[in-house]
Amino acid sequence: MSYPGIHAASNPDKVAVVMARTGDSLSYRELEDRSCRFAQMMWEAGLRSGDHIAIFADNHIRYFEAFWAAMRSGLYFTTVNRFLTAEEAAYIVQDCGAQVLVASEAVRDVAVEMLPLIPNCPVRLMFDNAADGFESFETVVDQYPTDPLDEQPRGSLMLYSSGTTGKPKGIKRPLDGTQITDPDLIGAGLVGGLFGMSAESVYLSPAPLYHSAPLGFTTGTQSVGGTVVVLEKFDPQEALQAIEVHGVTHSQWVPTMFTRMLKLSEQERKKRDLSTHQVAIHAAAPCPVEVKRQMLDWWGPILHEYYAGTELNGFCYVGPDEWIAHPGTVGKPLIGTLHICDEDGTELPTGESGLIYFEREEQTFEYHRAPDKTRSSQHPDHPLWTTLGDVGRVDEDGFLYLTDRKAFMIISGGVNIYPQEIEDCLILHPEVTDVAVFGVPNEDFGEEVKAVVQPVEGATGDEQLAKRLLEFAREHIAGYKVPRSVDFLDELPRLPTGKLYKRLLRDEYWGGDTDSDATVSPIEQITDS
């Protein structure tokens, strides 16, 4: 496994990436030259190994130029969810310490609005037509030579994963000291060894590139010299069309995408020739058993599933045959040793549900500028055992099953949504005394956001108040986080300690059996719609 420069030398005209809707493409030579130019530009701007760059963009072909420029410069590369508000996006840019922000025209208005909020980021570039306050990415980068830097230390991703206790946190791994020209053994094992990708592979990415898995698999495909096909935005029929038109061999999905494709008519589903499709990877969510069975009936035994977080503190995998024998599992560990523990850290016997820990030989990540959050992810007695907060059980054959969500995290048709952010917003409204936010069932997207509000004395919990609260939320948080509906109670249930007993509220909407529902609802979904 290598980097695009190797393939630019051996097969320069091969397509490295093509956009499914527009047909725009980059060859390996073009990708190599443009990433070198951008690396030269950032070097001249004073960036050195360990510095940070952020990108705030839709699925754009130049995403890959920015990524590989950072990877060949020893930089940390931070992606920003394109649907965030200016305030939310600016927080990430400031917190990661980005010295360069690359934006796309699709987020033009929000990008301009965030400029006063990122005073410590001196270089602002925009793909295509630059807005006020930004320079044209293409015009600036084209001024620099296509020569590689004299030294090309390997960079790393630093992506953000929000917690239930407030602001997003950056997941930071130490730079490994290797050069971009050195083999990437871990990546080669996962992309090449586990999923069989090679220079002959054509990989379809139907999800937003700001998520870790789509970015990791697309760039992993380029590392082995394959071709990446990117859907600008997920659409069931366009996804199937892309498989046929481009001869897709590999792909990655989430359960919501499966559900939407299964809702197509039989005629629409059979319209496309999918015979080139060899491996369909799905992850980030335990797929509902019946949905996966239907997909296996349709596509055949090509579904491969894994379970891992952006932290990559562990990695589980299950192939189609093993899953059929153990329906509902997310696999066995390939990276890390599994431990299932109770709230006190005591390891539990086989079959009992508890907090999922992965044991590694060394600490693999930290939360940027958040040592308390880093410590809270570690087992109280074994600091090399880390958890992402998921709850699960292991069967007698060693297969892991997820049985609950991370601290009531909401997953609604595309992204993780964290209740605390929304509660912190709504509690500021003058007519709100107390508020609880959690996920409730949604047939299409697994969950939707529900807010239960205790109005201030004298306020009436009615449709007009609900409307005012939703308008208030839209002003302060991203649209996908705004509750779909608001209910009202005279008083919310809190424990004597002051802790909100949210499960009592949530169970009313889930039929009082959250554990059983959790095994068939998404843990994280990556649809961009």
KAWO-V635675 format. One record per pair of residues at least 6 apart in sequence whose C-alpha atoms are under 8 Angstrom apart, sorted by the first residue. I is the first residue (numbers start at 0). J is the second residue. D is the distance in Angstrom with one decimal. If there is no record, write none. Layout:
BEGIN
I_J_D / I_J_D
END
This chain:
BEGIN
0_182_5.6 / 0_183_5.8 / 0_184_7.2 / 0_186_7.2 / 0_187_5.2 / 0_191_7.9 / 0_222_5.7 / 0_223_5.3 / 1_179_7.6 / 1_180_6.4 / 1_181_7.0 / 1_182_5.6 / 1_183_6.6 / 1_222_5.0 / 1_223_6.3 / 2_179_6.8 / 2_180_6.8 / 2_221_7.0 / 2_222_4.6 / 2_223_7.4 / 3_27_6.2 / 3_30_7.2 / 3_31_6.0 / 3_221_6.3 / 3_222_6.0 / 3_224_7.0 / 4_27_7.5 / 4_28_7.6 / 4_31_5.5 / 6_27_6.4 / 6_28_8.0 / 6_224_5.9 / 7_27_4.8 / 7_28_4.6 / 7_31_6.5 / 8_28_7.5 / 10_27_7.3 / 11_26_6.6 / 11_27_5.2 / 11_28_4.7 / 12_26_5.3 / 12_27_6.3 / 12_28_6.5 / 13_26_5.3 / 13_27_5.9 / 13_226_7.9 / 14_24_6.7 / 14_25_5.9 / 14_26_4.2 / 14_27_6.2 / 14_226_5.9 / 15_24_7.5 / 15_25_5.8 / 15_26_5.1 / 15_27_5.2 / 15_30_7.4 / 15_221_6.3 / 15_224_7.4 / 15_225_6.7 / 15_226_4.8 / 15_227_6.1 / 16_24_5.5 / 16_25_5.5 / 16_26_7.1 / 16_60_7.4 / 16_226_5.6 / 16_227_4.5 / 16_228_5.8 / 16_229_7.4 / 17_23_5.6 / 17_24_4.1 / 17_25_6.6 / 17_60_7.5 / 17_226_7.7 / 17_227_6.3 / 17_228_5.1 / 17_229_6.3 / 18_24_6.3 / 18_60_6.8 / 18_228_5.9 / 18_229_4.9 / 18_230_6.2 / 18_231_6.8 / 19_228_6.1 / 19_229_5.7 / 19_230_5.2 / 19_231_6.9 / 19_241_6.5 / 20_230_6.7 / 20_231_6.6 / 23_60_7.5 / 24_60_7.3 / 25_60_7.8 / 30_63_7.6 / 30_64_6.1 / 31_64_8.0 / 31_145_8.0 / 32_145_4.9 / 32_146_7.5 / 33_64_6.1 / 33_140_7.6 / 33_141_7.8 / 33_145_6.8 / 34_64_4.7 / 34_65_6.5 / 34_66_7.9 / 34_67_5.7 / 34_68_4.5 / 35_68_6.1 / 35_144_7.4 / 35_145_5.2 / 35_146_6.1 / 35_147_5.3 / 35_148_7.4 / 36_68_7.9 / 36_140_5.8 / 36_141_6.8 / 36_142_7.8 / 36_143_5.1 / 36_144_5.5 / 36_145_5.1 / 36_146_7.3 / 37_64_7.6 / 37_65_7.1 / 37_68_5.8 / 37_140_5.4 / 37_143_7.4 / 38_68_4.8 / 38_69_6.8 / 38_71_7.2 / 38_72_6.2 / 38_147_7.8 / 38_148_7.3 / 39_143_6.4 / 39_144_7.1 / 39_147_7.6 / 39_148_6.6 / 40_139_8.0 / 40_140_6.5 / 40_143_6.4 / 42_72_7.9 / 46_98_7.5 / 47_72_7.1 / 47_73_7.0 / 47_74_7.1 / 48_72_6.3 / 48_73_4.3 / 48_74_5.3 / 48_152_7.0 / 48_154_7.5 / 49_73_6.0 / 49_74_5.2 / 49_75_6.3 / 49_154_7.6 / 49_174_7.5 / 50_73_7.7 / 50_74_5.2 / 50_75_6.1 / 50_96_7.7 / 50_97_7.3 / 50_98_7.5 / 51_74_5.5 / 51_75_4.7 / 51_76_6.1 / 51_77_7.4 / 51_95_6.8 / 51_96_6.1 / 51_97_4.5 / 51_98_6.1 / 51_99_7.3 / 52_69_7.4 / 52_74_7.0 / 52_75_6.3 / 52_76_5.2 / 52_77_6.2 / 52_96_7.9 / 52_97_4.7 / 52_98_5.9 / 52_99_4.9 / 52_100_6.1 / 52_101_8.0 / 53_76_5.9 / 53_77_4.6 / 53_78_5.7 / 53_79_7.0 / 53_92_6.3 / 53_97_5.8 / 53_99_6.3 / 53_100_4.9 / 53_101_6.3 / 54_62_7.9 / 54_65_8.0 / 54_76_7.8 / 54_77_6.4 / 54_78_5.0 / 54_79_6.0 / 54_100_5.7 / 54_101_4.7 / 54_102_5.8 / 55_78_6.3 / 55_79_4.9 / 55_80_6.7 / 55_81_5.8 / 55_88_8.0 / 55_100_7.4 / 55_101_6.2 / 55_102_4.7 / 55_103_6.8 / 55_106_7.5 / 55_110_7.9 / 56_62_7.8 / 56_79_7.5 / 56_80_7.7 / 56_81_5.6 / 56_101_7.6 / 56_102_5.2 / 56_103_4.8 / 56_104_7.7 / 56_105_6.8 / 56_106_6.4 / 56_209_7.9 / 57_81_6.1 / 57_103_6.7 / 57_105_6.3 / 57_106_7.5 / 57_207_7.3 / 57_208_7.6 / 57_231_7.7 / 58_207_6.1 / 58_208_5.9 / 58_229_7.6 / 58_230_7.6 / 58_231_5.3 / 58_232_7.6 / 59_103_7.6 / 59_231_7.4 / 61_126_7.6 / 63_218_7.6 / 66_76_6.9 / 69_75_6.8 / 69_76_6.3 / 69_154_6.1 / 69_155_8.0 / 70_76_7.8 / 70_152_7.6 / 70_153_5.2 / 70_154_4.1 / 70_155_6.3 / 70_179_7.0 / 71_151_4.9 / 71_152_5.9 / 71_153_5.5 / 71_154_6.3 / 71_178_7.7 / 71_179_5.6 / 72_148_7.7 / 72_150_7.8 / 72_151_5.3 / 72_152_5.7 / 72_153_6.5 / 72_154_6.2 / 73_151_6.7 / 73_152_4.6 / 73_153_4.7 / 73_154_3.7 / 73_155_7.2 / 73_174_7.6 / 74_153_7.6 / 74_154_4.6 / 74_155_6.4 / 75_154_5.7 / 75_155_5.0 / 75_156_5.4 / 75_157_5.8 / 76_154_7.6 / 76_155_6.3 / 76_156_4.7 / 76_157_5.7 / 76_158_7.6 / 77_95_7.6 / 77_156_6.1 / 77_157_5.1 / 77_158_5.2 / 77_159_7.6 / 78_157_7.9 / 78_158_6.2 / 78_159_7.9 / 78_209_5.1 / 78_210_7.6 / 79_88_6.4 / 79_91_7.3 / 79_159_8.0 / 79_209_6.1 / 80_88_7.5 / 80_209_5.8 / 80_210_7.8 / 81_106_6.8 / 81_209_7.6 / 82_477_6.2 / 82_478_7.5 / 82_479_7.7 / 83_476_7.3 / 83_477_5.0 / 83_478_8.0 / 84_109_6.6 / 84_475_7.4 / 84_476_6.1 / 84_477_5.2 / 85_109_5.2 / 85_110_6.7 / 85_112_5.9 / 85_113_4.7 / 86_113_6.5 / 86_116_7.4 / 86_475_7.9 / 87_476_7.4 / 88_113_7.4 / 89_113_5.8 / 89_114_7.9 / 89_116_5.9 / 89_117_6.0 / 90_116_7.9 / 91_159_7.7 / 91_167_7.4 / 92_100_7.6 / 92_117_6.9 / 92_120_7.8 / 93_117_5.9 / 93_119_6.9 / 93_120_7.4 / 95_169_7.1 / 95_367_7.6 / 96_119_7.4 / 96_120_7.5 / 97_119_7.8 / 97_120_5.8 / 98_119_7.0 / 98_120_4.5 / 98_121_5.9 / 98_122_6.2 / 99_120_5.9 / 99_121_6.6 / 99_122_4.7 / 99_123_5.9 / 99_124_7.7 / 100_120_7.0 / 100_122_6.3 / 100_123_4.9 / 100_124_6.2 / 101_123_6.1 / 101_124_4.8 / 101_125_5.6 / 101_126_7.5 / 101_136_7.7 / 102_110_7.0 / 102_123_7.8 / 102_124_6.3 / 102_125_4.7 / 102_126_6.4 / 103_125_5.2 / 103_126_4.8 / 103_127_7.2 / 104_125_6.8 / 104_126_6.3 / 104_127_6.6 / 104_128_6.5 / 104_129_7.2 / 104_130_7.8 / 107_130_6.6 / 111_130_7.1 / 111_131_7.1 / 111_132_6.9 / 114_132_7.4 / 123_132_7.3 / 123_133_5.0 / 123_134_6.3 / 124_133_5.1 / 124_134_4.8 / 124_135_5.7 / 124_136_5.0 / 125_133_6.0 / 125_134_6.1 / 125_135_5.3 / 125_136_5.1 / 126_135_6.3 / 126_136_5.2 / 126_137_6.8 / 127_135_6.7 / 127_136_7.2 / 127_137_7.1 / 128_135_6.6 / 129_135_5.0 / 129_136_7.8 / 150_178_7.8 / 151_178_5.5 / 151_179_5.8 / 151_180_7.7 / 152_176_6.7 / 152_177_5.9 / 152_178_4.2 / 152_179_5.8 / 153_174_7.3 / 153_175_7.5 / 153_176_7.0 / 153_177_5.7 / 153_178_4.9 / 153_179_4.6 / 154_174_6.5 / 154_179_7.9 / 155_172_7.5 / 155_174_6.6 / 156_171_7.6 / 157_169_6.1 / 157_170_5.5 / 157_171_5.2 / 157_172_7.4 / 158_169_5.6 / 158_170_5.6 / 158_171_7.5 / 158_211_7.2 / 158_309_7.5 / 159_167_5.9 / 159_168_5.3 / 159_169_4.3 / 159_170_5.9 / 160_167_5.6 / 160_168_5.5 / 160_169_6.5 / 160_170_7.1 / 160_309_7.9 / 161_167_3.8 / 161_168_5.7 / 161_417_6.7 / 162_168_7.1 / 162_417_6.5 / 163_406_7.0 / 163_408_7.2 / 163_417_5.4 / 163_418_6.4 / 163_419_5.3 / 163_420_7.5 / 164_419_5.8 / 164_420_7.7 / 165_419_5.8 / 165_420_5.6 / 165_423_7.9 / 166_420_7.3 / 168_366_6.0 / 168_367_6.5 / 168_369_7.4 / 169_366_5.4 / 169_367_4.9 / 170_309_7.4 / 170_310_6.1 / 170_364_6.6 / 170_365_6.0 / 170_366_4.9 / 170_367_6.2 / 171_310_8.0 / 171_364_5.5 / 171_365_5.3 / 171_366_5.9 / 171_367_5.9 / 172_363_6.2 / 172_364_4.5 / 172_365_6.5 / 173_363_7.8 / 173_364_7.2 / 186_219_6.9 / 190_196_5.8 / 190_216_7.3 / 190_219_6.4 / 190_220_7.3 / 191_197_6.3 / 191_223_7.6 / 194_278_7.2 / 196_220_6.9 / 196_223_7.3 / 196_225_7.6 / 196_249_7.7 / 197_220_7.5 / 197_223_5.4 / 197_224_6.6 / 197_225_6.0 / 198_220_8.0 / 198_223_5.5 / 198_224_4.3 / 198_225_4.2 / 198_226_7.7 / 199_224_7.6 / 199_225_5.7 / 199_226_7.8 / 200_220_7.6 / 200_225_4.9 / 200_226_6.4 / 200_247_7.5 / 200_248_5.8 / 200_249_6.8 / 201_225_5.8 / 201_226_4.8 / 201_227_5.9 / 201_228_7.1 / 201_245_7.5 / 201_246_6.9 / 201_247_4.8 / 201_248_5.2 / 201_249_6.1 / 202_217_7.2 / 202_220_6.9 / 202_225_7.4 / 202_226_6.2 / 202_227_4.9 / 202_228_5.9 / 202_247_5.9 / 202_248_6.2 / 202_249_4.7 / 202_250_5.3 / 203_227_6.1 / 203_228_4.7 / 203_229_6.0 / 203_230_7.6 / 203_241_7.7 / 203_242_7.3 / 203_247_6.3 / 203_249_6.4 / 203_250_4.7 / 203_251_7.0 / 204_213_6.2 / 204_217_6.9 / 204_227_7.3 / 204_228_6.1 / 204_229_5.0 / 204_230_6.2 / 204_250_6.2 / 204_251_6.3 / 205_229_6.2 / 205_230_4.9 / 205_231_7.5 / 205_232_6.8 / 205_233_5.4 / 205_238_6.8 / 205_251_7.4 / 205_252_7.2 / 205_526_7.8 / 206_213_6.2 / 206_230_7.1 / 206_232_7.0 / 206_233_6.4 / 206_252_7.6 / 206_525_5.9 / 206_526_5.7 / 206_527_6.2 / 207_213_6.7 / 207_231_7.9 / 207_232_7.5 / 207_525_7.0 / 207_526_7.2 / 207_527_6.0 / 208_214_5.0 / 210_525_7.5 / 211_309_6.3 / 213_251_7.7 / 217_227_6.0 / 220_226_6.8 / 220_227_6.7 / 221_227_7.1 / 228_241_7.8 / 228_245_7.7 / 230_237_8.0 / 230_238_7.3 / 232_527_5.9 / 232_528_6.7 / 233_526_6.5 / 233_527_5.9 / 233_528_6.5 / 235_256_7.2 / 235_259_6.4 / 235_260_5.1 / 235_263_7.8 / 236_260_7.5 / 236_267_7.6 / 239_271_6.4 / 239_273_7.5 / 240_271_6.3 / 241_247_7.3 / 242_248_7.8 / 242_272_7.8 / 242_273_6.2 / 242_275_7.7 / 242_276_7.1 / 243_271_6.1 / 243_272_5.4 / 243_273_5.7 / 243_275_7.7 / 246_273_8.0 / 246_275_5.6 / 246_276_7.4 / 247_275_6.0 / 247_276_5.7 / 248_275_5.4 / 248_276_4.3 / 248_277_5.1 / 248_278_6.5 / 249_276_6.2 / 249_277_6.1 / 249_278_4.8 / 249_279_5.8 / 249_280_7.6 / 250_278_6.5 / 250_279_4.9 / 250_280_5.9 / 251_279_5.6 / 251_280_4.4 / 251_281_5.3 / 251_282_7.7 / 252_279_7.3 / 252_280_6.2 / 252_281_4.7 / 252_282_7.0 / 252_525_7.8 / 253_281_5.4 / 253_282_6.1 / 253_283_7.0 / 253_284_6.7 / 253_286_7.6 / 253_524_5.7 / 253_525_6.3 / 253_526_7.5 / 254_281_7.6 / 254_284_6.9 / 254_285_7.8 / 254_286_5.4 / 254_287_7.4 / 254_290_7.7 / 254_521_6.9 / 254_524_7.0 / 255_412_6.5 / 255_443_7.1 / 255_444_6.1 / 255_445_7.6 / 255_521_8.0 / 255_524_6.7 / 255_526_7.1 / 256_526_6.8 / 257_290_7.2 / 257_291_8.0 / 257_294_7.2 / 258_290_6.8 / 258_443_7.4 / 259_443_7.7 / 260_268_7.7 / 261_268_7.9 / 261_293_7.9 / 261_294_7.7 / 277_301_6.0 / 278_301_5.0 / 278_302_6.3 / 278_303_6.9 / 279_301_5.7 / 279_302_4.9 / 279_303_6.1 / 280_302_5.8 / 280_303_4.7 / 280_304_5.7 / 280_305_7.8 / 281_302_7.2 / 281_303_6.3 / 281_304_5.0 / 281_305_6.8 / 282_304_5.6 / 282_305_5.2 / 282_306_5.9 / 282_307_7.9 / 283_305_7.5 / 283_306_6.1 / 283_307_6.9 / 283_308_7.6 / 283_521_7.9 / 283_522_6.4 / 283_523_5.1 / 283_524_6.5 / 284_306_7.6 / 284_520_7.8 / 284_521_4.8 / 284_522_4.5 / 284_523_5.1 / 284_524_6.5 / 285_327_6.9 / 285_328_7.4 / 285_329_6.2 / 285_401_7.2 / 285_518_6.9 / 285_519_6.8 / 285_520_7.2 / 285_521_6.1 / 285_522_6.6 / 286_327_7.2 / 286_519_6.5 / 286_520_7.3 / 286_521_6.7 / 287_327_7.2 / 287_518_7.2 / 287_519_4.3 / 287_520_6.4 / 287_521_7.8 / 288_326_6.4 / 288_327_5.7 / 288_519_6.7 / 295_301_7.3 / 295_302_7.0 / 300_319_5.5 / 300_320_7.3 / 301_319_6.4 / 302_318_6.8 / 302_319_5.5 / 303_316_7.6 / 303_317_6.2 / 303_318_4.7 / 303_319_5.8 / 304_316_5.8 / 304_317_5.4 / 304_318_6.4 / 304_329_6.4 / 304_330_7.3 / 305_314_7.0 / 305_315_5.3 / 305_316_4.2 / 305_317_6.3 / 305_329_6.0 / 305_330_6.5 / 306_314_5.8 / 306_315_5.0 / 306_316_6.5 / 306_329_5.8 / 306_330_7.2 / 307_313_6.1 / 307_314_4.9 / 307_315_6.6 / 308_314_8.0 / 308_387_7.4 / 310_363_7.7 / 310_364_6.3 / 311_363_7.6 / 312_334_7.8 / 312_335_7.0 / 312_357_6.2 / 312_358_7.8 / 312_359_7.2 / 312_363_6.4 / 312_364_7.5 / 312_385_6.8 / 312_386_7.9 / 313_332_7.1 / 313_333_7.6 / 313_334_5.0 / 313_335_4.9 / 313_336_7.6 / 313_357_5.5 / 313_358_7.6 / 313_359_7.7 / 314_332_5.5 / 314_333_5.6 / 314_334_4.8 / 314_335_6.8 / 315_329_6.7 / 315_330_5.0 / 315_331_4.8 / 315_332_4.0 / 315_333_5.5 / 315_334_7.0 / 315_399_7.9 / 316_329_6.4 / 316_330_4.3 / 316_331_5.5 / 316_332_6.4 / 316_333_6.8 / 317_328_7.6 / 317_329_6.3 / 317_330_4.2 / 317_331_6.5 / 318_330_8.0 / 322_328_6.5 / 322_330_7.7 / 325_398_7.8 / 327_400_6.6 / 327_518_7.3 / 328_398_6.2 / 328_399_5.6 / 328_400_4.8 / 328_401_7.6 / 329_398_7.3 / 329_399_5.8 / 329_400_5.9 / 329_401_7.4 / 330_398_5.2 / 330_399_5.6 / 330_400_7.7 / 331_397_6.2 / 331_398_4.9 / 331_399_6.1 / 334_359_7.9 / 335_357_5.3 / 335_358_5.1 / 335_359_5.1 / 336_357_5.3 / 336_358_4.9 / 336_359_6.9 / 337_355_7.1 / 337_356_5.9 / 337_357_4.9 / 337_358_6.5 / 338_346_6.6 / 338_347_8.0 / 338_355_6.1 / 338_356_5.0 / 338_357_6.2 / 338_358_7.4 / 339_346_5.6 / 339_347_5.7 / 339_348_7.9 / 339_351_8.0 / 339_352_7.1 / 339_353_5.3 / 339_354_5.5 / 339_355_5.0 / 339_356_6.2 / 339_391_7.3 / 339_392_6.8 / 339_393_7.7 / 340_346_4.2 / 340_347_5.3 / 340_353_5.1 / 340_354_5.2 / 340_355_6.8 / 340_356_7.5 / 341_347_6.6 / 341_353_5.1 / 341_354_6.1 / 342_353_7.6 / 342_354_7.2 / 344_378_6.5 / 344_379_6.6 / 344_380_7.6 / 347_353_7.2 / 349_392_7.2 / 349_393_5.8 / 349_394_5.9 / 349_395_6.2 / 350_392_5.5 / 350_393_5.5 / 350_394_5.3 / 350_395_7.2 / 351_392_5.6 / 351_393_7.4 / 352_390_6.5 / 352_391_5.0 / 352_392_4.5 / 352_393_7.8 / 352_402_7.1 / 353_390_5.2 / 353_391_5.6 / 353_392_6.5 / 354_386_7.3 / 354_388_6.5 / 354_389_5.9 / 354_390_4.5 / 354_391_6.4 / 355_386_5.8 / 355_387_7.5 / 355_388_7.0 / 355_389_5.8 / 355_390_5.5 / 355_391_6.1 / 355_392_7.9 / 356_378_7.6 / 356_384_5.6 / 356_385_5.1 / 356_386_4.6 / 356_387_7.7 / 357_384_5.3 / 357_385_5.5 / 357_386_6.5 / 358_383_5.7 / 358_384_4.2 / 358_385_6.6 / 359_383_5.8 / 359_384_6.6 / 360_383_6.8 / 361_383_6.2 / 362_383_5.9 / 365_373_5.5 / 366_372_6.5 / 366_373_5.4 / 374_382_7.9 / 376_385_5.3 / 376_386_5.2 / 376_387_6.5 / 376_388_7.7 / 377_383_6.8 / 377_384_5.7 / 377_385_4.4 / 377_386_6.4 / 378_384_5.4 / 378_385_6.0 / 378_386_7.5 / 387_405_7.5 / 388_404_7.8 / 388_405_4.9 / 388_406_6.9 / 389_401_7.3 / 389_403_6.6 / 389_404_5.7 / 389_405_4.8 / 389_406_7.9 / 390_401_6.0 / 390_402_5.7 / 390_403_5.1 / 390_404_6.6 / 390_405_7.1 / 391_399_6.8 / 391_400_5.4 / 391_401_4.2 / 391_402_4.7 / 391_403_6.7 / 392_399_5.8 / 392_400_5.4 / 392_401_6.6 / 392_402_7.0 / 393_399_4.5 / 393_400_6.2 / 394_400_7.9 / 400_518_7.7 / 401_517_7.5 / 401_518_6.1 / 402_514_5.6 / 402_515_7.1 / 402_517_5.6 / 402_518_5.3 / 403_513_7.4 / 403_514_5.6 / 403_517_5.1 / 403_518_7.1 / 404_517_6.7 / 404_522_6.6 / 407_417_7.9 / 407_418_7.6 / 407_437_6.5 / 407_438_7.4 / 408_415_6.8 / 408_416_6.2 / 408_417_5.3 / 408_418_6.7 / 408_437_7.3 / 408_438_7.5 / 409_415_6.0 / 409_416_4.9 / 409_417_6.1 / 409_418_7.1 / 409_437_6.3 / 409_438_5.0 / 409_446_6.7 / 409_447_7.3 / 409_448_7.0 / 410_416_5.8 / 410_438_7.3 / 410_444_7.9 / 410_445_7.0 / 410_446_5.8 / 410_447_7.2 / 410_521_6.6 / 410_522_6.3 / 410_523_5.6 / 410_524_6.6 / 411_444_5.4 / 411_445_6.2 / 411_446_4.9 / 411_447_5.2 / 411_448_7.3 / 411_524_7.3 / 412_443_7.5 / 412_444_4.2 / 412_445_6.8 / 412_446_7.4 / 412_524_6.0 / 412_525_7.1 / 412_526_6.0 / 412_528_7.9 / 413_444_7.9 / 413_523_7.5 / 413_524_4.7 / 413_525_4.3 / 413_526_4.2 / 413_527_5.8 / 413_528_7.4 / 414_523_6.2 / 414_524_5.5 / 414_525_5.7 / 414_526_7.5 / 415_523_5.8 / 415_524_7.3 / 416_480_6.4 / 418_435_7.8 / 418_436_5.2 / 418_437_6.0 / 419_436_7.5 / 421_436_7.0 / 421_472_7.7 / 421_476_7.5 / 421_480_7.0 / 421_481_7.4 / 422_434_6.1 / 422_435_6.4 / 422_436_6.2 / 424_472_6.7 / 424_475_7.1 / 424_476_7.7 / 425_431_7.1 / 425_434_7.2 / 425_468_7.0 / 425_471_7.6 / 425_472_6.6 / 426_432_6.8 / 426_433_6.4 / 426_434_6.5 / 428_468_7.3 / 428_471_7.5 / 429_455_7.9 / 430_454_5.7 / 430_455_5.2 / 430_458_6.5 / 431_452_6.7 / 431_453_6.2 / 431_454_4.6 / 431_455_5.3 / 432_452_7.6 / 432_453_5.5 / 432_454_5.4 / 432_455_4.9 / 433_452_5.9 / 433_453_5.0 / 433_454_7.0 / 433_490_8.0 / 433_491_7.0 / 434_450_6.9 / 434_451_5.7 / 434_452_4.4 / 434_453_6.1 / 434_491_7.5 / 435_450_5.8 / 435_451_5.2 / 435_452_6.5 / 435_491_7.9 / 435_499_7.8 / 435_501_6.9 / 436_448_7.0 / 436_449_5.7 / 436_450_4.5 / 436_451_6.3 / 437_448_6.0 / 437_449_5.6 / 437_450_6.7 / 437_501_7.9 / 437_505_6.7 / 438_446_5.4 / 438_447_5.4 / 438_448_4.9 / 438_449_5.8 / 438_505_7.5 / 439_446_5.2 / 439_447_5.5 / 439_448_6.5 / 439_449_6.3 / 439_505_7.3 / 439_508_6.0 / 439_509_6.7 / 440_446_4.6 / 440_447_6.4 / 440_508_7.4 / 440_509_6.9 / 441_447_5.7 / 445_520_5.6 / 445_521_5.9 / 446_520_7.9 / 447_482_7.5 / 447_483_6.6 / 448_480_7.2 / 448_481_7.1 / 448_482_4.6 / 448_483_5.6 / 448_484_7.3 / 449_482_5.3 / 449_483_6.1 / 449_484_5.5 / 449_485_6.1 / 449_486_7.8 / 450_482_6.1 / 450_484_6.5 / 450_485_4.8 / 450_486_6.3 / 451_485_5.7 / 451_486_4.7 / 451_487_5.4 / 451_488_7.0 / 452_485_7.1 / 452_486_6.2 / 452_487_4.8 / 452_488_6.2 / 452_491_7.8 / 453_487_5.9 / 453_488_5.2 / 453_489_5.6 / 453_490_5.7 / 453_491_6.5 / 454_460_6.4 / 454_487_7.3 / 454_488_7.7 / 454_489_7.2 / 460_486_7.8 / 460_487_5.6 / 460_488_7.9 / 461_487_7.8 / 465_484_7.6 / 465_485_5.7 / 465_486_7.8 / 469_481_6.7 / 469_482_7.0 / 472_481_6.0 / 473_481_6.3 / 491_499_7.6 / 492_499_6.1 / 492_500_5.6 / 492_501_7.4 / 492_503_7.6 / 492_504_7.9 / 493_499_4.3 / 493_500_5.3 / 494_500_6.3 / 505_511_7.9 / 506_512_6.7 / 506_513_6.6 / 509_516_7.5
END
